[in-house]
């Protein structure tokens, strides 16, 4: 281990091939608790649609399992290739893949089988790397090899990996007769990062995929997927929700909000009123963007977002569980909250434990459950699906 321990932000974005019911690319990731490694796999099933999706799922699931168990690279790749069926006409495996593994100290390795080479962005500049080519044993007599790259990431590095729906975008069209290509992709990434240096992994992946789709004339000619691993200082957010168990502790909640250096969010009308009073800051409701499904947002100096409590939190949990991109949904309190949570790494939740009788009424919708259960679901989806670190403190 060398250097400071930093945060690994990992996210992806996909567009399925036009007129296909499913995306034939599959992205999976896992955090290994014992050594804090983060492993991500992007697999591309041959063809498109349901068949490609099933085979890419098989590939990515096996790859993730073997990497987590520290199985030898060649052995793992050989098992995967032997397991997958082979196209009779093309005599190639039905799925390609990229595996990215990194620990919080920057030790990184990337394994690639027939996917476009990844791009390491150090700030707005691509960094050239040399891959070791490892021949793979193949009982069927096919020639196969895996690219194996090792390096030590620096703070601020972004690893961008994608399927050929990106590199071949625009093929046959004016300006990109042979497809977009890796070098133009790297230049595009540099331009985006130069304009928005703090861009999140999720936003960068989306920008690249949408640009590739635009080169295809607005309708993806192939499945288009991009994953980004961003190695940097953690971004923290404080979510305050619920009234403290005793009024005497209201000042404690206000002081916690005042002292927190990162982004701050209030979820709950009573919570907002307590903090408005404790901090001496006016609270104003914004009625300019009303939504029929989610209560409106408010504003208070020093806070990035102020929302209603249980309904908004429950909607946010459902949105995250469905892995819906908040950037593509109608703006409301839940999508704004989801966006802030996804763009943060360490999420502190300060939750009041005073019982709100409205949340105990069995005649109310199921979403209006006890706040503690909603927060438990929020923590589960953020840690399980998005590899966030969530710390809940009850007051």
C-alpha positions as a LaTeX table, in Angstrom:
\begin{tabular}{lrrr}
\hline
Residue & $x$ (\AA) & $y$ (\AA) & $z$ (\AA) \\
\hline
Unk1 & 0.00 & 0.00 & 0.00 \\
Unk2 & 1.35 & 3.40 & $-0.99$ \\
Unk3 & $-0.12$ & 6.88 & $-0.76$ \\
Unk4 & $-3.32$ & 8.00 & 0.93 \\
Unk5 & $-6.52$ & 5.98 & 0.85 \\
Unk6 & $-8.97$ & 7.72 & $-1.49$ \\
Unk7 & $-12.48$ & 7.04 & $-2.72$ \\
Unk8 & $-13.40$ & 5.02 & $-5.81$ \\
Unk9 & $-16.46$ & 6.44 & $-7.52$ \\
Unk10 & $-17.89$ & 3.95 & $-9.98$ \\
Unk11 & $-20.86$ & 4.33 & $-12.29$ \\
Unk12 & $-22.05$ & 3.61 & $-15.82$ \\
Unk13 & $-24.55$ & 4.56 & $-18.49$ \\
Unk14 & $-26.14$ & 2.55 & $-21.31$ \\
Unk15 & $-28.37$ & 2.91 & $-24.36$ \\
Unk16 & $-29.75$ & $-0.23$ & $-25.98$ \\
Unk17 & $-29.77$ & $-0.77$ & $-29.73$ \\
Unk18 & $-32.67$ & 0.92 & $-31.48$ \\
Unk19 & $-35.82$ & $-1.24$ & $-31.53$ \\
Unk20 & $-34.39$ & $-3.81$ & $-29.09$ \\
Unk21 & $-36.22$ & $-4.72$ & $-25.90$ \\
Unk22 & $-33.04$ & $-5.35$ & $-23.88$ \\
Unk23 & $-29.47$ & $-4.13$ & $-23.82$ \\
Unk24 & $-26.92$ & $-6.77$ & $-24.87$ \\
Unk25 & $-24.23$ & $-5.13$ & $-22.70$ \\
Unk26 & $-24.13$ & $-5.86$ & $-18.97$ \\
Unk27 & $-22.34$ & $-3.89$ & $-16.25$ \\
Unk28 & $-21.76$ & $-5.41$ & $-12.79$ \\
Unk29 & $-19.65$ & $-4.28$ & $-9.85$ \\
Unk30 & $-18.77$ & $-5.45$ & $-6.37$ \\
Unk31 & $-16.85$ & $-4.13$ & $-3.36$ \\
Unk32 & $-14.75$ & $-6.71$ & $-1.51$ \\
Unk33 & $-14.98$ & $-5.90$ & 2.23 \\
Unk34 & $-11.81$ & $-7.74$ & 3.27 \\
Unk35 & $-9.35$ & $-5.67$ & 1.24 \\
Unk36 & $-11.64$ & $-2.82$ & 0.04 \\
Unk37 & $-11.09$ & $-3.67$ & $-3.63$ \\
Unk38 & $-13.71$ & $-2.55$ & $-6.11$ \\
Unk39 & $-14.24$ & $-4.80$ & $-9.13$ \\
Unk40 & $-16.25$ & $-3.82$ & $-12.19$ \\
Unk41 & $-17.10$ & $-5.89$ & $-15.27$ \\
Unk42 & $-18.52$ & $-4.67$ & $-18.57$ \\
Unk43 & $-19.51$ & $-7.52$ & $-20.90$ \\
Unk44 & $-20.80$ & $-7.26$ & $-24.45$ \\
Unk45 & $-22.85$ & $-10.18$ & $-25.75$ \\
Unk46 & $-22.50$ & $-10.96$ & $-29.44$ \\
Unk47 & $-25.40$ & $-9.47$ & $-31.37$ \\
Unk48 & $-28.13$ & $-7.64$ & $-29.50$ \\
Unk49 & $-31.35$ & $-8.10$ & $-27.60$ \\
Unk50 & $-32.34$ & $-10.75$ & $-25.06$ \\
Unk51 & $-29.91$ & $-13.45$ & $-26.26$ \\
Unk52 & $-26.94$ & $-11.10$ & $-26.06$ \\
Unk53 & $-28.08$ & $-9.87$ & $-22.64$ \\
Unk54 & $-28.27$ & $-13.39$ & $-21.21$ \\
Unk55 & $-24.81$ & $-14.31$ & $-22.45$ \\
Unk56 & $-23.28$ & $-11.03$ & $-21.28$ \\
Unk57 & $-24.89$ & $-11.59$ & $-17.88$ \\
Unk58 & $-23.33$ & $-15.06$ & $-17.70$ \\
Unk59 & $-19.92$ & $-13.65$ & $-18.62$ \\
Unk60 & $-19.99$ & $-10.72$ & $-16.20$ \\
Unk61 & $-21.29$ & $-12.85$ & $-13.32$ \\
Unk62 & $-18.53$ & $-15.44$ & $-13.74$ \\
Unk63 & $-15.85$ & $-12.79$ & $-14.18$ \\
Unk64 & $-16.92$ & $-10.98$ & $-11.04$ \\
Unk65 & $-16.96$ & $-14.20$ & $-9.01$ \\
Unk66 & $-13.50$ & $-15.31$ & $-10.15$ \\
Unk67 & $-11.91$ & $-11.92$ & $-9.63$ \\
Unk68 & $-13.38$ & $-11.63$ & $-6.14$ \\
Unk69 & $-11.90$ & $-15.05$ & $-5.32$ \\
Unk70 & $-8.47$ & $-14.06$ & $-6.72$ \\
Unk71 & $-8.49$ & $-16.84$ & $-9.31$ \\
Unk72 & $-5.55$ & $-16.67$ & $-11.73$ \\
Unk73 & $-6.35$ & $-14.34$ & $-14.63$ \\
Unk74 & $-5.66$ & $-16.84$ & $-17.41$ \\
Unk75 & $-7.46$ & $-19.64$ & $-15.65$ \\
Unk76 & $-10.53$ & $-17.49$ & $-15.02$ \\
Unk77 & $-10.63$ & $-16.24$ & $-18.63$ \\
Unk78 & $-10.16$ & $-19.78$ & $-19.91$ \\
Unk79 & $-13.07$ & $-21.06$ & $-17.82$ \\
Unk80 & $-15.30$ & $-18.24$ & $-19.04$ \\
Unk81 & $-14.44$ & $-18.87$ & $-22.68$ \\
Unk82 & $-14.92$ & $-22.63$ & $-22.30$ \\
Unk83 & $-18.32$ & $-22.08$ & $-20.69$ \\
Unk84 & $-19.69$ & $-19.71$ & $-23.31$ \\
Unk85 & $-21.11$ & $-21.16$ & $-26.54$ \\
Unk86 & $-19.29$ & $-20.42$ & $-29.77$ \\
Unk87 & $-20.87$ & $-18.87$ & $-32.83$ \\
Unk88 & $-20.83$ & $-21.55$ & $-35.56$ \\
Unk89 & $-20.31$ & $-19.06$ & $-38.36$ \\
Unk90 & $-17.81$ & $-16.69$ & $-36.76$ \\
Unk91 & $-16.04$ & $-19.21$ & $-34.48$ \\
Unk92 & $-15.75$ & $-16.66$ & $-31.66$ \\
Unk93 & $-17.05$ & $-16.57$ & $-28.12$ \\
Unk94 & $-20.41$ & $-14.95$ & $-27.66$ \\
Unk95 & $-19.23$ & $-12.27$ & $-25.24$ \\
Unk96 & $-16.35$ & $-9.86$ & $-24.85$ \\
Unk97 & $-15.49$ & $-8.21$ & $-21.53$ \\
Unk98 & $-13.49$ & $-5.61$ & $-19.64$ \\
Unk99 & $-12.63$ & $-6.08$ & $-15.96$ \\
Unk100 & $-11.36$ & $-3.16$ & $-13.86$ \\
Unk101 & $-10.03$ & $-3.79$ & $-10.35$ \\
Unk102 & $-8.74$ & $-1.08$ & $-8.03$ \\
Unk103 & $-8.10$ & $-0.64$ & $-4.32$ \\
Unk104 & $-8.39$ & 2.63 & $-2.34$ \\
Unk105 & $-4.62$ & 3.12 & $-2.49$ \\
Unk106 & $-4.60$ & 3.22 & $-6.30$ \\
Unk107 & $-3.31$ & $-0.26$ & $-7.22$ \\
Unk108 & $-5.12$ & $-1.02$ & $-10.46$ \\
Unk109 & $-5.32$ & $-3.73$ & $-13.07$ \\
Unk110 & $-7.46$ & $-3.92$ & $-16.19$ \\
Unk111 & $-8.23$ & $-7.14$ & $-18.08$ \\
Unk112 & $-9.71$ & $-6.86$ & $-21.56$ \\
Unk113 & $-10.95$ & $-9.50$ & $-23.96$ \\
Unk114 & $-11.91$ & $-8.06$ & $-27.38$ \\
Unk115 & $-13.54$ & $-4.91$ & $-25.98$ \\
Unk116 & $-12.09$ & $-1.56$ & $-27.12$ \\
Unk117 & $-9.01$ & $-0.57$ & $-25.07$ \\
Unk118 & $-9.85$ & 1.51 & $-22.01$ \\
Unk119 & $-8.75$ & 5.14 & $-21.65$ \\
Unk120 & $-6.96$ & 6.46 & $-18.56$ \\
Unk121 & $-7.70$ & 10.19 & $-18.19$ \\
Unk122 & $-5.35$ & 12.15 & $-15.93$ \\
Unk123 & $-7.22$ & 15.41 & $-15.75$ \\
Unk124 & $-8.17$ & 16.28 & $-19.34$ \\
Unk125 & $-5.24$ & 14.34 & $-20.84$ \\
Unk126 & $-5.17$ & 10.65 & $-21.82$ \\
Unk127 & $-2.25$ & 8.66 & $-20.43$ \\
Unk128 & $-0.58$ & 6.07 & $-22.71$ \\
Unk129 & $-0.19$ & 2.63 & $-21.13$ \\
Unk130 & 1.29 & $-0.61$ & $-22.39$ \\
Unk131 & $-0.71$ & $-3.79$ & $-21.96$ \\
Unk132 & 0.76 & $-7.27$ & $-21.55$ \\
Unk133 & $-0.83$ & $-9.70$ & $-24.00$ \\
Unk134 & $-1.57$ & $-13.07$ & $-22.37$ \\
Unk135 & $-2.37$ & $-15.98$ & $-24.71$ \\
Unk136 & $-5.27$ & $-18.05$ & $-23.46$ \\
Unk137 & $-5.44$ & $-21.84$ & $-23.58$ \\
Unk138 & $-8.34$ & $-22.93$ & $-25.73$ \\
Unk139 & $-9.25$ & $-26.57$ & $-26.25$ \\
Unk140 & $-11.32$ & $-25.64$ & $-29.32$ \\
Unk141 & $-8.20$ & $-24.46$ & $-31.14$ \\
Unk142 & $-9.24$ & $-20.82$ & $-31.33$ \\
Unk143 & $-6.59$ & $-18.12$ & $-31.00$ \\
Unk144 & $-7.44$ & $-15.94$ & $-28.04$ \\
Unk145 & $-5.59$ & $-13.49$ & $-25.84$ \\
Unk146 & $-6.36$ & $-11.12$ & $-23.01$ \\
Unk147 & $-4.82$ & $-7.66$ & $-22.51$ \\
Unk148 & $-3.53$ & $-7.22$ & $-18.97$ \\
Unk149 & $-2.58$ & $-3.73$ & $-17.77$ \\
Unk150 & $-1.25$ & $-2.84$ & $-14.33$ \\
Unk151 & $-0.60$ & 0.69 & $-13.03$ \\
Unk152 & $-0.89$ & 2.84 & $-9.95$ \\
Unk153 & $-3.65$ & 5.45 & $-10.21$ \\
Unk154 & $-3.07$ & 9.01 & $-9.07$ \\
Unk155 & $-5.63$ & 11.20 & $-7.31$ \\
Unk156 & $-8.03$ & 12.59 & $-9.92$ \\
Unk157 & $-7.52$ & 9.75 & $-12.43$ \\
Unk158 & $-10.53$ & 8.44 & $-14.35$ \\
Unk159 & $-10.60$ & 5.00 & $-15.98$ \\
Unk160 & $-13.09$ & 5.04 & $-18.86$ \\
Unk161 & $-14.05$ & 1.71 & $-20.44$ \\
Unk162 & $-16.71$ & 1.03 & $-23.05$ \\
Unk163 & $-18.12$ & $-1.39$ & $-25.59$ \\
Unk164 & $-17.73$ & $-1.15$ & $-29.35$ \\
Unk165 & $-21.02$ & 0.70 & $-29.55$ \\
Unk166 & $-18.91$ & 3.71 & $-28.54$ \\
Unk167 & $-15.77$ & 3.16 & $-30.64$ \\
Unk168 & $-17.78$ & 2.20 & $-33.75$ \\
Unk169 & $-20.42$ & 4.89 & $-33.37$ \\
Unk170 & $-21.17$ & 6.74 & $-36.61$ \\
Unk171 & $-19.62$ & 4.09 & $-38.85$ \\
Unk172 & $-20.43$ & 4.76 & $-42.50$ \\
Unk173 & $-21.53$ & 8.32 & $-41.81$ \\
Unk174 & $-19.80$ & 11.51 & $-43.03$ \\
Unk175 & $-16.97$ & 12.44 & $-40.68$ \\
Unk176 & $-16.80$ & 8.97 & $-39.11$ \\
Unk177 & $-16.71$ & 6.50 & $-42.03$ \\
Unk178 & $-14.75$ & 3.93 & $-39.98$ \\
Unk179 & $-16.46$ & 4.73 & $-36.70$ \\
Unk180 & $-15.63$ & 7.18 & $-33.94$ \\
Unk181 & $-12.35$ & 5.53 & $-32.87$ \\
Unk182 & $-10.45$ & 5.50 & $-29.60$ \\
Unk183 & $-8.37$ & 8.67 & $-30.11$ \\
Unk184 & $-11.39$ & 10.88 & $-30.94$ \\
Unk185 & $-13.13$ & 9.36 & $-27.91$ \\
Unk186 & $-10.17$ & 10.40 & $-25.73$ \\
Unk187 & $-10.25$ & 13.93 & $-27.18$ \\
Unk188 & $-13.96$ & 14.19 & $-26.44$ \\
Unk189 & $-13.40$ & 13.03 & $-22.85$ \\
Unk190 & $-10.64$ & 15.62 & $-22.45$ \\
Unk191 & $-12.91$ & 18.39 & $-23.73$ \\
Unk192 & $-15.72$ & 17.44 & $-21.34$ \\
Unk193 & $-13.39$ & 17.16 & $-18.34$ \\
Unk194 & $-11.68$ & 20.45 & $-19.21$ \\
Unk195 & $-15.04$ & 22.20 & $-19.22$ \\
Unk196 & $-16.31$ & 20.45 & $-16.06$ \\
Unk197 & $-13.34$ & 19.26 & $-13.97$ \\
Unk198 & $-15.51$ & 17.96 & $-11.09$ \\
Unk199 & $-17.81$ & 15.96 & $-13.35$ \\
Unk200 & $-18.96$ & 12.75 & $-11.66$ \\
Unk201 & $-18.42$ & 9.26 & $-13.03$ \\
Unk202 & $-22.13$ & 8.98 & $-13.77$ \\
Unk203 & $-22.22$ & 12.26 & $-15.68$ \\
Unk204 & $-19.09$ & 11.51 & $-17.71$ \\
Unk205 & $-20.35$ & 8.05 & $-18.71$ \\
Unk206 & $-23.67$ & 9.56 & $-19.77$ \\
Unk207 & $-21.97$ & 12.32 & $-21.79$ \\
Unk208 & $-19.90$ & 9.78 & $-23.72$ \\
Unk209 & $-22.82$ & 7.45 & $-24.47$ \\
Unk210 & $-25.11$ & 10.27 & $-25.59$ \\
Unk211 & $-22.39$ & 11.62 & $-27.89$ \\
Unk212 & $-21.96$ & 8.15 & $-29.44$ \\
Unk213 & $-25.71$ & 7.91 & $-29.91$ \\
Unk214 & $-25.71$ & 11.31 & $-31.61$ \\
Unk215 & $-23.02$ & 10.11 & $-34.03$ \\
Unk216 & $-25.35$ & 7.23 & $-34.89$ \\
Unk217 & $-27.94$ & 9.78 & $-35.96$ \\
Unk218 & $-29.81$ & 9.77 & $-32.66$ \\
Unk219 & $-30.74$ & 6.07 & $-32.84$ \\
Unk220 & $-28.18$ & 3.62 & $-31.48$ \\
Unk221 & $-27.04$ & 1.15 & $-34.15$ \\
Unk222 & $-25.59$ & $-1.10$ & $-31.46$ \\
Unk223 & $-25.77$ & $-1.36$ & $-27.68$ \\
Unk224 & $-23.75$ & 1.55 & $-26.28$ \\
Unk225 & $-22.25$ & 1.27 & $-22.78$ \\
Unk226 & $-19.63$ & 3.12 & $-20.78$ \\
Unk227 & $-18.27$ & 2.60 & $-17.27$ \\
Unk228 & $-16.13$ & 5.11 & $-15.36$ \\
Unk229 & $-14.00$ & 4.55 & $-12.26$ \\
Unk230 & $-12.97$ & 7.87 & $-10.71$ \\
Unk231 & $-10.22$ & 7.89 & $-8.07$ \\
Unk232 & $-10.38$ & 10.98 & $-5.88$ \\
Unk233 & $-10.98$ & 12.63 & $-2.53$ \\
Unk234 & $-14.41$ & 11.65 & $-1.20$ \\
Unk235 & $-17.40$ & 13.96 & $-1.53$ \\
Unk236 & $-19.58$ & 14.01 & 1.54 \\
Unk237 & $-23.20$ & 15.01 & 2.13 \\
Unk238 & $-25.22$ & 15.37 & 5.31 \\
Unk239 & $-28.91$ & 14.44 & 5.22 \\
Unk240 & $-30.95$ & 15.70 & 8.17 \\
Unk241 & $-34.36$ & 14.15 & 8.66 \\
Unk242 & $-36.84$ & 13.83 & 11.49 \\
Unk243 & $-37.20$ & 15.71 & 14.76 \\
Unk244 & $-34.84$ & 14.81 & 17.63 \\
Unk245 & $-36.31$ & 12.59 & 20.32 \\
Unk246 & $-36.43$ & 15.54 & 22.74 \\
Unk247 & $-36.80$ & 19.24 & 21.99 \\
Unk248 & $-33.72$ & 19.88 & 24.13 \\
Unk249 & $-31.65$ & 18.23 & 21.38 \\
Unk250 & $-32.87$ & 20.54 & 18.60 \\
Unk251 & $-29.83$ & 22.75 & 19.15 \\
Unk252 & $-27.56$ & 19.70 & 18.73 \\
Unk253 & $-29.03$ & 19.04 & 15.28 \\
Unk254 & $-28.67$ & 22.70 & 14.30 \\
Unk255 & $-25.04$ & 22.76 & 15.39 \\
Unk256 & $-24.31$ & 19.57 & 13.44 \\
Unk257 & $-25.71$ & 21.24 & 10.33 \\
Unk258 & $-23.76$ & 24.43 & 10.95 \\
Unk259 & $-20.45$ & 22.62 & 11.41 \\
Unk260 & $-20.68$ & 20.18 & 8.49 \\
Unk261 & $-18.30$ & 21.24 & 5.66 \\
Unk262 & $-19.89$ & 19.38 & 2.73 \\
Unk263 & $-23.25$ & 19.48 & 0.98 \\
Unk264 & $-26.34$ & 19.53 & 3.17 \\
Unk265 & $-29.89$ & 18.33 & 2.61 \\
Unk266 & $-33.00$ & 18.57 & 4.78 \\
Unk267 & $-35.76$ & 15.97 & 4.37 \\
Unk268 & $-38.83$ & 16.85 & 6.39 \\
Unk269 & $-41.00$ & 19.87 & 7.07 \\
Unk270 & $-40.60$ & 19.62 & 10.84 \\
Unk271 & $-36.85$ & 19.16 & 10.47 \\
Unk272 & $-36.66$ & 22.25 & 8.26 \\
Unk273 & $-38.63$ & 24.28 & 10.80 \\
Unk274 & $-36.32$ & 23.17 & 13.62 \\
Unk275 & $-33.21$ & 24.11 & 11.65 \\
Unk276 & $-34.71$ & 27.40 & 10.48 \\
Unk277 & $-35.37$ & 28.34 & 14.09 \\
Unk278 & $-32.06$ & 27.00 & 15.42 \\
Unk279 & $-29.92$ & 28.65 & 12.73 \\
Unk280 & $-31.95$ & 31.83 & 12.42 \\
Unk281 & $-32.44$ & 31.39 & 8.69 \\
Unk282 & $-35.73$ & 31.92 & 6.84 \\
Unk283 & $-37.41$ & 28.98 & 5.10 \\
Unk284 & $-39.17$ & 29.58 & 1.76 \\
Unk285 & $-41.28$ & 27.12 & $-0.24$ \\
Unk286 & $-40.77$ & 26.96 & $-4.00$ \\
Unk287 & $-44.14$ & 26.62 & $-5.77$ \\
Unk288 & $-42.76$ & 27.22 & $-9.27$ \\
Unk289 & $-42.15$ & 23.50 & $-9.97$ \\
Unk290 & $-45.13$ & 21.61 & $-8.62$ \\
Unk291 & $-45.26$ & 17.85 & $-9.17$ \\
Unk292 & $-48.39$ & 15.74 & $-8.71$ \\
Unk293 & $-46.49$ & 12.83 & $-7.14$ \\
Unk294 & $-43.90$ & 14.47 & $-4.88$ \\
Unk295 & $-44.27$ & 17.43 & $-2.48$ \\
Unk296 & $-42.49$ & 20.64 & $-3.56$ \\
Unk297 & $-39.02$ & 21.70 & $-2.51$ \\
Unk298 & $-38.16$ & 24.63 & $-0.26$ \\
Unk299 & $-35.02$ & 26.68 & 0.17 \\
Unk300 & $-32.86$ & 27.78 & 3.07 \\
Unk301 & $-29.49$ & 29.50 & 3.06 \\
Unk302 & $-26.62$ & 27.04 & 3.39 \\
Unk303 & $-28.55$ & 23.97 & 2.23 \\
Unk304 & $-28.38$ & 22.38 & $-1.23$ \\
Unk305 & $-31.90$ & 20.95 & $-1.03$ \\
Unk306 & $-34.87$ & 21.12 & 1.34 \\
Unk307 & $-37.68$ & 18.58 & 0.81 \\
Unk308 & $-40.63$ & 16.96 & 2.54 \\
Unk309 & $-39.72$ & 13.83 & 4.48 \\
Unk310 & $-41.19$ & 10.34 & 4.24 \\
Unk311 & $-42.87$ & 10.54 & 0.82 \\
Unk312 & $-39.80$ & 12.05 & $-0.84$ \\
Unk313 & $-37.39$ & 9.61 & 0.82 \\
Unk314 & $-39.53$ & 6.61 & $-0.13$ \\
Unk315 & $-39.79$ & 7.80 & $-3.74$ \\
Unk316 & $-36.04$ & 8.28 & $-3.85$ \\
Unk317 & $-35.45$ & 4.74 & $-2.59$ \\
Unk318 & $-37.72$ & 3.32 & $-5.31$ \\
Unk319 & $-36.00$ & 5.39 & $-7.99$ \\
Unk320 & $-32.57$ & 4.15 & $-6.89$ \\
Unk321 & $-33.72$ & 0.53 & $-6.63$ \\
Unk322 & $-34.92$ & 0.72 & $-10.23$ \\
Unk323 & $-31.53$ & 2.25 & $-11.19$ \\
Unk324 & $-33.32$ & 5.03 & $-13.02$ \\
Unk325 & $-31.09$ & 7.94 & $-13.98$ \\
Unk326 & $-32.43$ & 11.07 & $-12.26$ \\
Unk327 & $-31.02$ & 13.16 & $-15.10$ \\
Unk328 & $-33.62$ & 11.68 & $-17.46$ \\
Unk329 & $-36.66$ & 12.01 & $-15.21$ \\
Unk330 & $-39.01$ & 14.90 & $-14.59$ \\
Unk331 & $-37.28$ & 17.22 & $-12.10$ \\
Unk332 & $-38.78$ & 17.05 & $-8.63$ \\
Unk333 & $-37.65$ & 16.71 & $-5.03$ \\
Unk334 & $-36.99$ & 12.94 & $-5.32$ \\
Unk335 & $-34.92$ & 13.18 & $-8.52$ \\
Unk336 & $-32.91$ & 16.09 & $-7.09$ \\
Unk337 & $-32.23$ & 14.15 & $-3.89$ \\
Unk338 & $-31.22$ & 11.03 & $-5.86$ \\
Unk339 & $-28.83$ & 13.11 & $-7.97$ \\
Unk340 & $-27.13$ & 14.57 & $-4.89$ \\
Unk341 & $-26.79$ & 11.12 & $-3.28$ \\
Unk342 & $-25.37$ & 9.55 & $-6.44$ \\
Unk343 & $-22.84$ & 12.35 & $-6.83$ \\
Unk344 & $-21.67$ & 11.89 & $-3.23$ \\
Unk345 & $-19.45$ & 9.17 & $-1.81$ \\
Unk346 & $-19.90$ & 9.28 & 1.95 \\
Unk347 & $-23.48$ & 9.95 & 3.02 \\
Unk348 & $-24.05$ & 10.99 & 6.62 \\
Unk349 & $-27.66$ & 10.73 & 7.80 \\
Unk350 & $-28.62$ & 12.45 & 11.05 \\
Unk351 & $-32.06$ & 11.08 & 11.87 \\
Unk352 & $-34.35$ & 12.30 & 14.59 \\
Unk353 & $-36.19$ & 9.57 & 16.48 \\
Unk354 & $-39.23$ & 11.43 & 17.73 \\
Unk355 & $-42.27$ & 9.41 & 16.66 \\
Unk356 & $-44.35$ & 11.07 & 14.00 \\
Unk357 & $-47.87$ & 9.78 & 14.55 \\
Unk358 & $-48.74$ & 10.44 & 10.90 \\
Unk359 & $-46.28$ & 7.73 & 9.89 \\
Unk360 & $-47.97$ & 5.13 & 12.09 \\
Unk361 & $-51.47$ & 5.41 & 10.60 \\
Unk362 & $-52.23$ & 2.01 & 8.95 \\
Unk363 & $-54.69$ & 3.68 & 6.58 \\
Unk364 & $-51.89$ & 5.65 & 4.89 \\
Unk365 & $-50.03$ & 4.32 & 1.80 \\
Unk366 & $-47.37$ & 1.69 & 2.30 \\
Unk367 & $-44.65$ & 4.22 & 1.40 \\
Unk368 & $-45.41$ & 6.14 & 4.59 \\
Unk369 & $-43.62$ & 3.60 & 6.76 \\
Unk370 & $-41.65$ & 4.37 & 9.88 \\
Unk371 & $-38.80$ & 6.70 & 8.91 \\
Unk372 & $-36.22$ & 4.32 & 10.27 \\
Unk373 & $-37.32$ & 1.56 & 7.87 \\
Unk374 & $-37.18$ & 3.97 & 4.92 \\
Unk375 & $-33.66$ & 4.98 & 5.90 \\
Unk376 & $-32.67$ & 1.33 & 6.21 \\
Unk377 & $-33.86$ & 0.76 & 2.64 \\
Unk378 & $-31.99$ & 3.88 & 1.47 \\
Unk379 & $-28.76$ & 2.66 & 3.04 \\
Unk380 & $-29.19$ & $-0.80$ & 1.54 \\
Unk381 & $-29.64$ & 0.42 & $-2.03$ \\
Unk382 & $-26.86$ & 3.02 & $-1.81$ \\
Unk383 & $-24.31$ & 0.55 & $-0.41$ \\
Unk384 & $-25.44$ & $-2.49$ & $-2.39$ \\
Unk385 & $-26.07$ & $-1.07$ & $-5.86$ \\
Unk386 & $-23.92$ & 2.06 & $-5.87$ \\
Unk387 & $-21.06$ & 1.13 & $-3.46$ \\
Unk388 & $-21.58$ & 4.27 & $-1.37$ \\
Unk389 & $-20.54$ & 4.56 & 2.26 \\
Unk390 & $-23.57$ & 5.40 & 4.42 \\
Unk391 & $-23.37$ & 6.37 & 8.09 \\
Unk392 & $-26.62$ & 6.79 & 10.02 \\
Unk393 & $-26.71$ & 8.50 & 13.41 \\
Unk394 & $-29.91$ & 8.67 & 15.43 \\
Unk395 & $-30.59$ & 11.61 & 17.68 \\
\hline
\end{tabular}
